[in-house]
Amino acid sequence: MDYRQVNIGIIGLGTVGTGVARILLEQKELLKTRTSLDLNLKTIVELDWSKDRDLDLSQVKCITDADTLLEDPEINIVVETIGGYEPAFSFISKALRNRKHVVTANKALIATKGMELYKIARENDVDLLFEASVGGGIPIIKGLREGLVANRFKSIYGILNGTTNYILTKMHQNSLEFADALKGAQEKGFAEADPTLDISGGDAAHKLAILSTIASNSFIPFDKIYVEGITGITKLDINFAQSFGMTIKLLAIYKRYEEGLDLRVHPTLINDSHLLAAVSNELNAIFVKGDFVGNTMFYGPGAGERPTASAIVSDIVDLSKDFMVQNGKKYSNRAISLTQNVQLIPIEDIKSRFYLRFMTMDKPGVLSKISGVLAENNISISSMVQLESHEKDNYVPIVLLTHEALEKSVEQALQKIVKFDFVKKDYLRLRIFE
Ligand SMILES: NC(=O)c1ccc[n+]([C@@H]2O[C@H](COP(=O)([O-])OP(=O)(O)OC[C@H]3O[C@@H](n4cnc5c(N)ncnc54)[C@H](OP(=O)(O)O)[C@@H]3O)[C@@H](O)[C@H]2O)c1
């Protein structure tokens, strides 16, 4: 059988790039059978060729200069797996302008410069796909764009960052403080040496920006998303959450209301009976509610060489199908066409139930003063726990769970409560997922 050849170039042979090369070389025959295409890994651009990657690259052109790849007229698809903003942005723009399809896993770039890149792709009648940028190996982008295309999305929420989920899981399972769980995650390779982007919630916000853009047909830059990380969570909070039958997870949330979109990333208490509470370690899970399909759940490995490469190759195959018709003339353009502008609802106007933890001096009247301030701000308490003093400085934790309250009322109350001389400044406020 005569298989149509599609020539592929990879820029960046790191974790993900190596996985893509491995699939294209090792699964070549399987992919041929399934797609009737000869996916030919023609060129790889990498700066450091000294590392042993356990790959047979004897049939591949291995170079260090990206322009040679980007200007090669035989290359049909460029895979960008170097990460970061530059030179990734310049490489992708140049590839699109040279009418090559591009596949990337670069969530930071898509969440910030996506609008510009989609425009360049559309102008040049080529596509830019990024399945691997959210949820690693989970086909969530294809799920939203294809499987669930008939739906308006009422809500999308889930665990989008494996590093923070691993840390929180270990804090729950082994009763660890945050710093110890982070150290363990770094030793096991689940957290980077510099984990800032993960633990600050920034990485999950990049991914939420991408999903929200697809779901709303409106470009959502990630810096418009309200973000809180997990660094303020202590072993004490984990123990309290467990005593209430709840688990703390870093959730990314998209909710669509008449007034606009509610988008946020923050640590959240989830009832143990919810499926998300059981999503452990580095795994990711995303719940999607569409107006026709109802509730769906996507679950699986959110990162790593093999899952991420699996998602990239699915994009490659998707694009390669274009070459099965009319000598490479495209029949579709998947680069997002953004049609609406949506209103984002400010965090102050969101309502939730809250978990409030204060460290207060162990003396009479403390609780009535705190609950008085909450009442003044229309916040009612649903449960309360106060532990006995076990610290030398005579401070004790008080935890309050509230009924649904407005975010700005809670903020006003907190500002007043921390001014009491019997309350330590480092309180914790978490939202409870309903
Ligand atoms: N790792 C994951 O599990 C995962 C999951 C989902 C998405 N992603 C995304 O995938 C992308 C790649 O991540 P990664 O973990 O594979 O990173 P990585 O291991 O650091 O790989 C990047 C590779 O690109 C090379 N490189 C850098 N600049 C280059 C240039 N100008 N020309 C050619 N090669 C260059 C690097 O070489 P040197 O090492 O010599 O600098 C390195 O080998 C990122 O956008 C990341 O966010 C990763």
The ligand as a MOL file (V3000), in Angstrom:
LIG
                    3D

  0  0  0     0  0            999 V3000
M  V30 BEGIN CTAB
M  V30 COUNTS 48 52 0 0 0
M  V30 BEGIN ATOM
M  V30 1 N 7.1220 17.6830 31.2570 0
M  V30 2 C 5.8070 17.4930 31.2550 0
M  V30 3 O 5.2890 16.5380 31.8380 0
M  V30 4 C 4.9190 18.4500 30.5160 0
M  V30 5 C 3.5270 18.2260 30.5260 0
M  V30 6 C 2.6930 19.0750 29.7990 0
M  V30 7 C 3.2370 20.1450 29.1170 0
M  V30 8 N 4.5940 20.3590 29.1560 0 CHG=1
M  V30 9 C 5.1110 21.4910 28.4040 0
M  V30 10 O 5.9700 20.9810 27.3940 0
M  V30 11 C 7.0110 21.9050 27.1140 0
M  V30 12 C 8.3490 21.1970 27.2500 0
M  V30 13 O 8.4820 20.7020 28.5740 0
M  V30 14 P 9.6230 19.6520 28.9610 0
M  V30 15 O 9.2990 19.1910 30.3380 0
M  V30 16 O 9.8120 18.6460 27.8940 0 CHG=-1
M  V30 17 O 10.8950 20.6290 29.0310 0
M  V30 18 P 12.4290 20.2250 28.9930 0
M  V30 19 O 12.6120 18.8350 29.4620 0
M  V30 20 O 13.1720 21.3260 29.6730 0
M  V30 21 O 12.7800 20.2430 27.4430 0
M  V30 22 C 13.0190 21.3860 26.6850 0
M  V30 23 C 14.0960 21.0310 25.6630 0
M  V30 24 O 14.1810 22.0630 24.7040 0
M  V30 25 C 15.5680 22.3320 24.4750 0
M  V30 26 N 15.7230 23.7070 23.9870 0
M  V30 27 C 15.6410 24.8540 24.6910 0
M  V30 28 N 15.8280 25.9180 23.8630 0
M  V30 29 C 16.0160 25.4150 22.6250 0
M  V30 30 C 16.2660 25.9900 21.3490 0
M  V30 31 N 16.3730 27.3240 21.1910 0
M  V30 32 N 16.4340 25.1820 20.2760 0
M  V30 33 C 16.3450 23.8370 20.4400 0
M  V30 34 N 16.1260 23.2240 21.6160 0
M  V30 35 C 15.9520 24.0070 22.7010 0
M  V30 36 C 16.1920 22.1030 25.8420 0
M  V30 37 O 17.5680 21.9130 25.7060 0
M  V30 38 P 18.5450 22.2560 26.9460 0
M  V30 39 O 18.1330 21.3570 28.0590 0
M  V30 40 O 19.8760 21.9940 26.4120 0
M  V30 41 O 18.2900 23.7140 27.2620 0
M  V30 42 C 15.4600 20.8730 26.3120 0
M  V30 43 O 16.0750 19.6940 25.8220 0
M  V30 44 C 6.7970 23.0640 28.0910 0
M  V30 45 O 6.0740 24.0670 27.4500 0
M  V30 46 C 5.9660 22.4380 29.1990 0
M  V30 47 O 5.1470 23.3820 29.8720 0
M  V30 48 C 5.4290 19.5360 29.8330 0
M  V30 END ATOM
M  V30 BEGIN BOND
M  V30 1 1 1 2
M  V30 2 2 2 3
M  V30 3 1 2 4
M  V30 4 1 4 5
M  V30 5 2 4 48
M  V30 6 2 5 6
M  V30 7 1 6 7
M  V30 8 2 7 8
M  V30 9 1 8 9
M  V30 10 1 8 48
M  V30 11 1 9 10
M  V30 12 1 9 46
M  V30 13 1 10 11
M  V30 14 1 11 12
M  V30 15 1 11 44
M  V30 16 1 12 13
M  V30 17 1 13 14
M  V30 18 2 14 15
M  V30 19 1 14 16
M  V30 20 1 14 17
M  V30 21 1 17 18
M  V30 22 2 18 19
M  V30 23 1 18 20
M  V30 24 1 18 21
M  V30 25 1 21 22
M  V30 26 1 22 23
M  V30 27 1 23 24
M  V30 28 1 23 42
M  V30 29 1 24 25
M  V30 30 1 25 26
M  V30 31 1 25 36
M  V30 32 1 26 27
M  V30 33 1 26 35
M  V30 34 2 27 28
M  V30 35 1 28 29
M  V30 36 1 29 30
M  V30 37 2 29 35
M  V30 38 1 30 31
M  V30 39 2 30 32
M  V30 40 1 32 33
M  V30 41 2 33 34
M  V30 42 1 34 35
M  V30 43 1 36 37
M  V30 44 1 36 42
M  V30 45 1 37 38
M  V30 46 2 38 39
M  V30 47 1 38 40
M  V30 48 1 38 41
M  V30 49 1 42 43
M  V30 50 1 44 45
M  V30 51 1 44 46
M  V30 52 1 46 47
M  V30 END BOND
M  V30 END CTAB
M  END
